[in-house]
Amino acid sequence: MDIQYLLIFYKKIIRLTLLLVWLFAFITHAQEPEVDRWDNQLFLGNKFSAGMGSWRFSGELQVRLKDNTQALDRWFIETIASYMPSEHWEIAPEYRFTIKSDHVEHRVSFGAIWKHEFGKGETKKSQLSNQIKWQGDMNKEFFNNGLRYVIYYNYTLNHRIIPNAAGGLLYRWSEAFTGVQYIRFAAGFAIMLDEKHSLNLTYWLGMANDGHLWTFQGMPFIQLIFHLNKNYKYVPAKFISF
């Protein structure tokens, strides 16, 4: 009963948050109709993952387009080594090398994931994951701190289709800006093509704050994952890079 109540509670929170985001977008757009603050973006990713007992390793090459997909925003390479001390926890240091249009950036981060699978045995069809992570984005000219929180929910519809949803935010503090910088929500599904390959199709709805103005983004995300093996001691958290 407690688990069912928790699921109902999370669903209500997500629906209320989405409603508030929509209302905020509508009000701010009505206040400043002369400013075009919507952008259609596109995220494309190619990722590999492998397991070794309590460890999960992954690497990804991702490209992101902006300005209605007409301009390159950035591309990056990201590596993650997740340690799973138990079935409910993951500890994950990460590194990301990013090339943007005007500079090169490095990111180091360290986070923890609490996850829970609902059901028993073969009836475990859904997973709830909560991620909290510190990140430092840097180059020779700046160092920006960030703290992000993201919640993910996955439901195994059958052996090939896994619908999912996510929502989270990034709080940034630096010399140039301090405050909530990003708020994002997503819905989509993963397709298990075969034992070695899966395809994630997700649509992100985002809000970005540059310190003066909130802007809004629609971001389809297409990601192909190559699973080298699945030698995991525990079931890993299913999540997408925020």
C-alpha positions as MATLAB code, in Angstrom:
seq = 'MDIQYLLIFYKKIIRLTLLLVWLFAFITHAQEPEVDRWDNQLFLGNKFSAGMGSWRFSGELQVRLKDNTQALDRWFIETIASYMPSEHWEIAPEYRFTIKSDHVEHRVSFGAIWKHEFGKGETKKSQLSNQIKWQGDMNKEFFNNGLRYVIYYNYTLNHRIIPNAAGGLLYRWSEAFTGVQYIRFAAGFAIMLDEKHSLNLTYWLGMANDGHLWTFQGMPFIQLIFHLNKNYKYVPAKFISF';
ca = [
       0.000    0.000    0.000;
       2.871    2.379    0.820;
       4.434    1.791   -2.605;
       1.125    2.393   -4.378;
       0.661    5.600   -2.405;
       4.198    6.698   -3.342;
       3.504    6.135   -7.033;
       0.246    8.080   -6.871;
       2.021   10.888   -5.016;
       4.818   11.130   -7.613;
       2.310   11.153  -10.485;
       0.372   13.997   -8.858;
       3.566   15.988   -8.284;
       4.646   15.539  -11.919;
       1.215   16.578  -13.253;
       1.104   19.641  -10.977;
       4.637   20.670  -11.952;
       3.864   20.350  -15.663;
       0.759   22.491  -15.181;
       2.752   25.166  -13.343;
       5.417   25.181  -16.063;
       2.755   25.613  -18.740;
       1.098   28.445  -16.807;
       4.437   30.158  -16.250;
       5.287   29.891  -19.944;
       1.868   31.267  -20.930;
       2.023   34.218  -18.525;
       5.590   35.245  -19.395;
       4.875   34.930  -23.119;
       1.794   37.133  -22.724;
       3.823   39.730  -20.844;
       6.534   39.975  -23.512;
       4.981   38.883  -26.827;
       7.664   40.665  -28.880;
      10.379   38.237  -27.721;
      10.605   34.840  -29.414;
      11.709   32.581  -26.587;
      10.914   29.154  -28.043;
      13.563   27.048  -29.754;
      13.304   23.632  -31.379;
      16.460   21.677  -30.658;
      17.650   18.155  -31.426;
      19.836   15.793  -29.377;
      21.551   12.807  -31.050;
      23.527   10.282  -29.020;
      25.518    7.083  -29.552;
      26.353    5.228  -26.347;
      27.942    1.979  -25.180;
      27.614    0.308  -21.789;
      29.127   -2.698  -20.051;
      28.799   -4.376  -16.662;
      31.284   -6.022  -14.348;
      29.695   -7.206  -11.105;
      28.868   -4.137   -9.036;
      30.252   -1.789  -11.696;
      28.698   -0.286  -14.796;
      30.783    1.571  -17.373;
      29.496    3.710  -20.210;
      30.688    6.162  -22.819;
      28.700    8.421  -25.113;
      29.188   10.730  -28.068;
      26.366   13.273  -28.266;
      25.559   16.122  -30.667;
      23.086   18.897  -29.837;
      21.557   21.281  -32.394;
      19.837   24.609  -31.638;
      18.167   27.553  -33.452;
      15.397   25.307  -34.805;
      18.042   22.605  -35.481;
      19.869   24.909  -37.920;
      23.023   25.491  -35.823;
      25.403   23.328  -33.818;
      25.091   24.038  -30.102;
      27.703   21.548  -28.873;
      29.058   18.070  -29.084;
      30.578   16.124  -26.217;
      32.101   12.862  -25.103;
      30.998   11.601  -21.676;
      32.266    8.686  -19.596;
      30.588    7.297  -16.463;
      31.723    4.650  -13.967;
      28.847    3.653  -11.667;
      29.421    1.595   -8.521;
      26.415   -0.284   -7.119;
      27.025   -1.122   -3.418;
      23.475   -2.484   -3.112;
      20.352   -3.022   -5.171;
      19.046    0.430   -4.232;
      22.108    2.656   -4.596;
      24.568    3.765   -7.270;
      27.545    6.089   -6.881;
      28.668    7.644  -10.147;
      31.681    9.853  -10.929;
      31.540   11.304  -14.464;
      33.683   13.224  -16.912;
      32.511   15.172  -19.965;
      34.587   16.900  -22.663;
      32.512   19.469  -24.577;
      33.171   21.583  -27.654;
      30.785   24.532  -28.018;
      30.660   27.176  -30.737;
      32.858   29.613  -28.794;
      34.897   27.564  -26.295;
      35.983   24.164  -25.034;
      34.682   22.961  -21.674;
      35.471   20.190  -19.179;
      33.009   18.781  -16.669;
      33.684   16.620  -13.646;
      30.765   15.450  -11.557;
      29.930   13.159   -8.685;
      26.478   11.894   -7.872;
      24.342    9.266   -6.197;
      21.228    7.456   -7.400;
      18.578    5.861   -5.206;
      16.434    3.401   -7.144;
      13.564    1.067   -6.406;
      11.904   -1.670   -8.447;
       8.231   -2.353   -7.835;
       6.987   -5.936   -7.640;
       8.676   -9.253   -6.967;
      10.545  -11.632   -9.247;
       9.223  -11.563  -12.796;
       6.529   -9.051  -11.772;
       9.175   -6.308  -11.378;
       8.108   -4.168  -14.302;
       8.692   -0.612  -13.092;
      11.616    1.305  -11.648;
      11.803    4.678   -9.905;
      15.204    6.386   -9.757;
      16.240    9.595   -7.992;
      19.540   11.209   -8.961;
      21.333   14.032   -7.162;
      24.652   15.195   -8.575;
      27.233   17.940   -8.177;
      29.021   19.096  -11.316;
      31.847   21.480  -12.071;
      32.053   22.985  -15.568;
      35.385   24.612  -16.300;
      38.110   25.807  -18.624;
      40.995   28.288  -18.199;
      38.600   31.224  -17.861;
      35.857   30.011  -15.508;
      34.661   27.419  -13.007;
      30.893   26.981  -12.607;
      29.324   24.810   -9.902;
      26.022   23.055  -10.404;
      23.696   20.817   -8.406;
      21.057   18.804  -10.220;
      18.170   16.644   -9.116;
      16.321   14.373  -11.545;
      13.639   11.735  -11.076;
      13.149    8.938  -13.627;
      10.349    6.413  -13.996;
      10.406    3.375  -16.303;
       7.777    0.722  -16.957;
       8.509   -2.484  -18.844;
       5.506   -2.895  -21.104;
       6.906   -6.073  -22.670;
      10.325   -7.536  -23.509;
      10.886   -4.890  -26.206;
       9.103   -1.654  -25.168;
       9.903    0.384  -22.031;
       7.969    3.683  -21.656;
       9.616    6.276  -19.418;
       9.234    9.753  -17.932;
      11.605   12.161  -16.206;
      11.771   15.589  -14.623;
      14.437   17.649  -12.919;
      16.313   20.894  -12.487;
      19.835   22.305  -12.300;
      20.842   24.913   -9.712;
      23.934   26.873  -10.746;
      26.267   29.054   -8.692;
      29.187   30.966  -10.173;
      30.595   34.480  -10.494;
      28.375   35.175  -13.504;
      25.092   33.565  -12.384;
      23.465   32.011   -9.329;
      20.024   30.421   -9.381;
      17.928   27.754  -11.097;
      19.347   27.548  -14.621;
      17.436   24.644  -16.183;
      14.119   22.886  -15.612;
      13.322   19.933  -17.856;
      10.652   17.254  -18.252;
      10.634   14.297  -20.605;
       8.515   11.421  -21.845;
       9.392    8.660  -24.280;
      10.218    5.008  -24.600;
      13.100    2.634  -25.153;
      12.982   -0.062  -27.844;
      15.061   -3.207  -27.294;
      16.168   -3.980  -30.839;
      18.021   -7.140  -29.811;
      20.252   -8.392  -26.991;
      23.015   -5.922  -27.837;
      21.184   -2.818  -29.068;
      18.464   -0.497  -27.813;
      17.018    2.765  -29.094;
      15.792    5.608  -26.852;
      13.209    8.009  -28.303;
      12.487   10.851  -25.886;
      10.984   14.327  -26.058;
      12.304   16.897  -23.565;
      10.455   20.090  -22.658;
      12.854   22.605  -21.152;
      13.111   26.019  -19.534;
      16.430   27.889  -19.393;
      17.372   30.941  -17.334;
      20.270   33.167  -18.467;
      19.919   35.490  -15.475;
      17.719   37.982  -17.311;
      15.223   35.959  -19.326;
      13.542   32.549  -19.270;
      13.502   30.744  -22.613;
      11.764   27.515  -23.619;
      12.907   24.539  -25.668;
      11.449   21.447  -27.279;
      14.133   18.777  -27.589;
      13.629   15.419  -29.331;
      16.363   13.035  -28.217;
      17.392    9.997  -30.276;
      19.966    7.705  -28.675;
      21.338    4.374  -29.872;
      22.898    2.208  -27.135;
      25.277   -0.707  -27.697;
      25.271   -3.102  -24.722;
      28.651   -4.856  -24.700;
      27.401   -7.132  -21.914;
      24.975   -7.161  -19.002;
      27.069   -8.784  -16.293;
      25.531   -6.789  -13.451;
      25.209   -7.941   -9.857;
      22.225   -5.618   -9.423;
      19.752   -4.134  -11.873;
      21.204   -0.723  -12.874;
      19.193    2.481  -12.879;
      17.610    3.366  -16.203;
      18.220    7.052  -16.876;
      19.134    9.527  -19.615;
      21.802   12.231  -19.390;
      20.071   15.434  -18.285;
];
